[in-house]
Amino acid sequence: GTAVYQAELGWRLRELGYEIRRGTNNAPDIKGFTKEYLDNESPRTREIKQRAEELGLSGRRAEKLIAHQDRNEKLDVTPEELKILHQANAELFGNQPAKVIEEAKLNRGKFHRSAEELKREAYSAVEYARKKSSERSAVVDEHEVLRHALQYRVGSVRLGDVEQALQEHRSEDKLIPVGHVRPNSPGHRYTTDEHLQMEKDIVGWAVRGQGTVKP
């Protein structure tokens, strides 16, 4: 669900003219803001840093401890006061939000993907997801493949595009359906040619080794 939401959010931001990049936890981040501005944007962050200084503490570990201890003591700030804080912080850093919005207005309507481009990007996303999902497991759930694909191309493809690409991989036997261990569980499970060959090799080694040594 999170991956679908983030993919759709990234797509719509691009439609509005914003440039994005894959940020923390694969969420789409709008480009155009400096790290210093973003670090200083959160009143909660500023409060934690101030509290750390009062206690003579420093570093990320200290801030985490303070945030954990004070997590129920949230800032008592009205929406209007919060807006004033954000505007004041923006002025300190050159009004980056206003610049980002103006650039987005100039780029609005320019984001376009042809059917061929979408197909190509979605296919490569599923190719990446197939390899990523099977790194540690011989059998993977379909939702894992979809999740990795959407995160890999956040803002460039949507769920429908990835689902079509997944069907292509199935038709090409790059993703091989496997029966579910729980018959009533929703969704498909897949393996790959590489994992099937590995299983056959292991069984072959076991068979050839039988009776060749004493217990």
N, C-alpha and C positions, 0 to 999 in steps of 0.2 A: 504493500500500500504506500509506504513512504517513497519508494523508488518511482512509482507511477506518478505520485503527487509532484515530486521534484522534477521529473522529466517534463510534465505538463507546465509547471511553473517556469522552467527554463525556456521552453518553447514560446510561451506567451510573453515573457520578458523580451525575447529577441524580436517578436512581432511588434512590440512597442518601441523598438529601436535601441534597446540596451545591449551592450556587449557583456557577455558573461564568461565565467570560468568555473571549473569544478572546484568547489571549496571544501571546507571541513565536512566530514561525513558525507561527501559526494553531493552536497547541496549546491545549487547554482548561486554563485556570488556575482553581483554586478561589478564590472570593472570601473576604475576611475577614482577609487578611494585609496589613500595611503594607509599603511599599517598604523602609523601614529594616530591618524584621525579615528580609525576604527577602534583602536585600543582605548582612546579617550572618550569615545562616544557613549559608553554605558555609565550612567550615574552609579549603578551598583558596583561596577569595577572601580570607579574612583573612590567610593566609600570604603571598599575592602583595602585598597592601597593606603588610604589615609589611616585606617585602623591599624594596619601593619606597622606603619611608621610610628604611631603612638605607642605601640607595644615594643618598639625597638626590634622588629622582625623584618626579614627581607627574603626575597626569592619566591618562586612559584609555590613551593611547599607551604610557606607561611600563609600565603594568600588563600590556598585551598583550605587550610585549617580554620582560618577566620571565617571564610564563606560557609563552611560546614557548621561552625558554632553559631553563627548569626543568621542562618538561612530562614528562620521564622520571623526575624526582625526586619521585615521588608521596609523599603523607603516609603515614607508617608508623603507622597508627592501627587498633586492633582494633575490631570491631563494637561491643563493650561501651563502649569509650572514646568512640566516635563518638556512641553513644546518650547518654552523659553530657554531651558537648559540646552536642548538640541540646537537651537538657532545660535545661541551664544558659542557653543562648541564649534559649530560650522564656521562662524566668522573667524575664530582663532586659526583655522586651517585653510583659509582661502575660499570659503563657501563651495567646497567640493560637491555637495549635493546639487546645488543650482547648476553647476557646470555639467554634471552628468545628465541632468534632466534636459538641458538645452541640446546637448549632443544627441540624446535619444530622439528628440523631436526632429532633428535634421535627418536622422537615419530611419525614422518611422516609415514603414511600408516597403523598405528595401530588402527585408529578409524574405527569401524565397528559396524553396528547394524543389527541384524538378522531381518527377516520379523516379527517374533513373538515379538521381543523387540519393534520394531517400532509400531506395532499394539497396544501393551500394553501401551506404553508411550503416543501415540496419543489419545487413549481412555480415559486415566486418565486426559489428558489435556482438552479434551472436557467436561469431567465430572466436572472439576474445573470451566471451562468457563460457563457451564450451570448454576451452582450455583452463580457464580460471576455476571453474566449478569442479573439474575433474582432477585437480592437482592433488587433492587429499582423499578423494573418494571415488570408488569405481562406479557408483550409481548415484545420480543426482536428481533431485526433484525439479520439475519444470519451472516452478516459481523462482528457484535459485538461478537458473539460466537467464530468465527474464530480468531478474533484479540486477545481475552483473552487467547485462547488456545495456539496460537503461542508465545505469550509473556510469558506464564507460563513455557513452555518448550523450550525457545529460544536456538537454536543450537542443539536440540535433535530431533526435528520433523520439517517437511516442510509442505507447504500448502496441497499437495496431500494427505499426511498421515492424516492430520486433517480433510480434507473433507471426506475421507472414514470413519473415526471414527464418524463424525457427522451423516452420513447416518446410521450407526449402532444404534446410539441413537434415530434416527427417527424410525427405524424398531422396536425398543424396547419400543416405545411410551414414551421415556424419554424427547424427544423434539417433541411437537405436533404442526404441521403446522397451521397457522392462516391466514385467508384472509387479504390482505393488504388494509389499508384504502384508499390508492391511487392505483387504479386498474392498472395503467401503470408503477408503480414503480418496479425497478429491485430487485431481491433477495427475499428470503423467510423471513417469520416472524414466531416465535415460542412462545409457552407457555408451561407450565408444569402441571402435574397432581396436584401438590400442589396448584398452582394458580387457576386451574379450581375448585377444591374443595372449596377454599377460596371464590370464586365468588358465588358458589352455597350456601354456608353458609350465605353469606351476603344477597342474595336474599331471602333465607328462613327466616332470622330474620326480614326482611322488611315485608314480607307477613304475618308472624305470628303477627307482631305488629300492623297491620292495624285494626282500629276500636277499639283498646283496651284502648285508652285514648281520652279525649275531646280535640279538637283543642285549 
